[in-house]
């Protein structure tokens, strides 16, 4: 096991979608990952894990993932957490249960990213079944209407009491919130009062490149900001993107976000982006909306490494200790650190190299 001291901390997002749960009618997302088809000769699909398609509901598998992450300098997982307020219960939480067991006795950390957007129940998405993605009723139904749910708060408290739960700078457990924009759409001026119910947490808002609420982040109750994937501009006209070009503009994106707010912004670096497996197969790249577009066509370890070094430099310049990575295992969105059949452990090796030199 490599040892690191007083170096930059790397945390990576962890998506709990790769097992058969009771929520999704289409089952594990491996079903769409393995069936994904290339839309052109230079489109890298399907993505195949180096160790094969695994089951996230097994403690042994999660232990193996934690060992692999720690070996290459990852300090913890930021776990996507979903809650059904109509049924007052979590969704797709079995991997989290296994993770909480697997981290015991280690120094590996985890925290929750509360995701207000409920996962797709049926995948792949059929093109033509809805209009412009963000304006369609189907999309808006997936945005959870937050309620004062006692069980929800009790679960957050129970999970955050785990000895391996990650803390913010002031010592409070860190809770990320995504997507704030939809929370504001639903509740408007009530949002500060809603978020005030989380005052026992270090609240970190997860923002996009140019979200309108960034300037008000402190007034909303956030102690810090970060992002999920800012590597691509989802509002741009381009469909096929180059990794090096996207990575090179990231420091400007981070600066633009930080200039709008007084709370610290922690950069997030993505290994790539290609969510087309979540949509029905459409040859060519004429459809210009999620999940079919945009696509980073040539996601590669070298461009990722350059992006990661820039993130470390940014964090050092702003007196921050953490860098976030999207992600550990978002296979169906085309950004993951886990070894695959194309690059093996190359992305993880870039994390290790950057960590060692930070």
N, C-alpha and C positions, 0 to 999 in steps of 0.2 A: 504494500500500500504506500503510495506516495505521500509525503508529509509536506504541508504548506503552513507557513506562519506569517502573519501580518501581510497577506496578499489580498488581491481583489476577490470578493465573494461572487460566485456564479450560481444563480438559481435558474431553473428551467421549468416551463409550464408542463403540466402533466394532465393529459386528457383521458378520462375513464371510459373510453368507448369500445374497448376491444375484448368484450366478453358478451355472452348471451344474457341479457337482463329482461326484466318483465315490462319495461317501459316502451322500448322501441319494437314496433311490429316487424321491422326488417332485421332484427337481431344484431349481432356484432358487426361493427363497421369493417371487419376483415372481409365481409361478404362483398362490399363494394370496392375495397382496395384491390383484392385479387382479380376482380372482373374488369378493372379499368382498362380502357383501350387507348392507344396513342391516336391523336387527331392529325398528326403529320409525321413525316419521317424523323424529325428532330425532337419529337415530343416524348419525354421519358415516362412511359407508363407500360405495364403496372410497376408499382414500387414493391419490392420483395425484401422482407427482413432477412438478414444474414442467418439468423438462427431459426427461421421459420415463423409461422403465424402462431402466436401464443395466446394464453388465456389469462387475462388480468385478474381474474377472481381467485387465483391460486397464490397462497402466501409464498411458496417457493419461488414462483416467477417474479414476484415483487422483490423478494430478497435479492435475487440475481440482478435485477435492474438497479437496485440501490448499490450493490457492490460494484457494478460496472460504472455507475455515475460517480461514486466516491473515488474510484481508481483514477478517473480522468479529471478530478478536481471540481466536480459539481458539489455544492454545499447543501442543496435541498431542492425539493419539488414544490411548485406552486400548483395546487390541485384545483381543477375546475369543479365547482360545487353547485349542484342544481337542487332547487326546492320547489315542490308543488304545493302552492298555498291553498288550492282547492281541497286537496286530500291531506294537507298538513304532514307531509313526509318528504324525505329526500328522494332524488332520482339518480339512478346509475351510481350508487355510492359504495358498491361492493369493493372496488379497487381501493377506495379510501380506507375501508375497514382493514383490508389486508396490509395496506401501507402502515397504518398505525400500529399493527402488530409487528411488522417487519423492521421498523426503525428502532424498536426497543433494544437498549444496550449499545446503540451506536451514537455517533455525533451528527448523524444526518438529520436535517431539519425538513419541515414541511409547513406550508400555510395554505389557507383556502383562498380561492378567487371565486366569490359569489357571482355566478353568471345568471343574470335576469332572463336571458333568452333561453327558453327551453330547447333541448335538442330536437332535431327532426325525428319524428316517429317513424316515418317511412322514407327509405332511401333506396335508389337514387331519386332525386327530384326530377320530375318530368318538365321539359321545356314546353312553353305554351300553355301551361296550366295556370299561369298567373301573369300579370302585367309587370310593370317596373317593380323590381323586387321589394324595395323598402316601402312602397306605397300600397302594396296589396294587402287585403284583410288577412290572408293566410299568414303573412309575416307578423302582422301586429298581434294576432292571436297567440303567437309564441312568446310575446313579451309578457313577463309575469306582472300581474297587478299586485303590487306589494300590499300585504296586510300585516297588522300587528299580531303576529302569530307567536304565542307563548312557547310552543314546542320548538319552533325555529330558533328562537333565542336560547332556549335551554340546550339545544344541540350544538349551536355555535360555542356556547360556554364550555360544554363538555369536551368538545374536540380541542378547543384552544387551551384547555388545562393540561393537555398531554405534555410531558416533559420535553419532547422534541419539537414542540410547536415554535415557529419562528417569531421573534419579537422585533418591534420597531425600535428606533433609536431611543425613545423614552421608556422602553421596557414593556410597553403594552403589546399584546398579541397583534400581529399584522393581519388585516383582512382587506383583500382587494375587492373592488366592486366594478363589474362590467355588465351591461353597458349603461353608463350614467346618462347618456343622451336619451335613451328610451325611458328611463326613470323620470327624467324631467318632462318628457312628452306626456307622460301619463299623469304626473302629479304637480308639475309646475312649481308654484311658490311653496308647496308643502314639503318639498324635498329636503331643505335644511332640518325641518322637524323630524322627518323620517330618519335621516342619517344621524340625528342627535341621539337616537336610541342605541347607537353603536359607540357611544362615547368611551366605553371601556376598551375599545380597540384602537390601534393605529390604523386609520382608514386610508387606503391608497386607491385613488381613482385611476381606472384604466382608460386612457383616452386614445383618440385617433389623431391623425395629423393636424386637423384644424377644427376640432369640436368647439362649438360655440360656448360651452360652459367652462372652458379652461380658465378664462379670466376670473371666473367666480369660484374657483375651486376651494379657496380658503374659506369663503363665506358659506359654502355648501357643507363644510365640515371635514374636508380632506387634509390630512397632514402631509401627504406626498402624492406624487403622480408617477405612473409608469405607463407602458403601452403593451399591447400584445404583438401585432404585426404592423409596423410603419414602413416596412421594406418596400411596399408597393402603394401607389396612389390609386385607390379604388374609384376615384372620380375622373381619372384620366381617360382619354380616348384610346390610348395604346392597349393592345391586347397581349402581344408577345413582348416580354421584357427581358433585358439582360441583367444578370446578377451583379456584375461589376458596376454597371451604371446605377442601379438601384442602391447598392451599398455605398457608393461614393457620395451620394446626396444625403445620406442619413445624418451626418453632423449638422447640416443646415436644417433638417427637419427637427432635430432635437432642440437646436437653438431657438427655432421659431416657437416651439411649445414653451420652453423655459422663459422666454421673453414676455409671455402673456401672464405669468403667475409668479407669486412670491414663494410658493411651496416648492421643495426640491423635486426635480424630475429625474427618475432613474431610467436610463435608456434600455430598450429591448432590441435584441439582434435576432433576426430570423435566418434560418438556414436556406430558405427558399419560399416559394408559394405556388401551389397548384391544387386548387380545390375541385378540379373537374371530375374526380371520381364520385363526388357527391351529387353530380347531375347525370342524367341519362346521356348515353353516348351520342355526341354530335360531331361528325367529321368536320374538319377545318375549324377556323376560329372566327366565324362570323357573329356568333352570339357574344354580346359585350356586357354581360352581367354575371354576378355570382350565381352559381359556383363555377361557371364555364370560363370566366375571365375576371381579371387578368391572369397570366401565367408567366412565372419566371422560367424561361426555357432552359437555361443552362446553369441552374443552381449547382455550386461547386465549393469544395472546402477552401480554396484559395481566396475567393471573393468573400466568403464568410469570415475567414481569418482577418482580412483587412478591415471588415466591418467591426469585428470583435475588438481589434486593437484600437480602433477609433472610439469605441464605447468605453474602454478602459481609460483612454486619455481624457475623454469627456468627464468621466466620473472622478478621476484624480483632480482635474482642474476645478471641479465643483465640490470637492471635499466629500465625495460620496464613496461608499465602500462596496456597493452592490451593482452588478450588471445582470440583466435578465435575458434569457434566451428562449425564443419560440422555435421549437419546443423540444421536449423529450420524445414525444411519440405522436405527433399529429400527422399520421400517415395519410389520412384522407384529405388533408389540406396541403400536403407536400412540404412540410417543414418538420424535421425531426433530427435528433442527434443519434438515435439508436442506429447501430450498424445495419447497412443494407447490402444487397448483392452487387451494387455498382461501386460504392466507395468504401465498403467495409467500415473500419473505425476511424476513417480520415477526419470526419467532422469532430469527433471526440478528441482526436489527437491535436487538433487546432486549439481546442479549449485548454488542453493540458499545456501546450506550448505557451499560450497567452497567459495562463495562470502562473507558470513558472517564471515568466519574465515581467510580471506585473509588480 
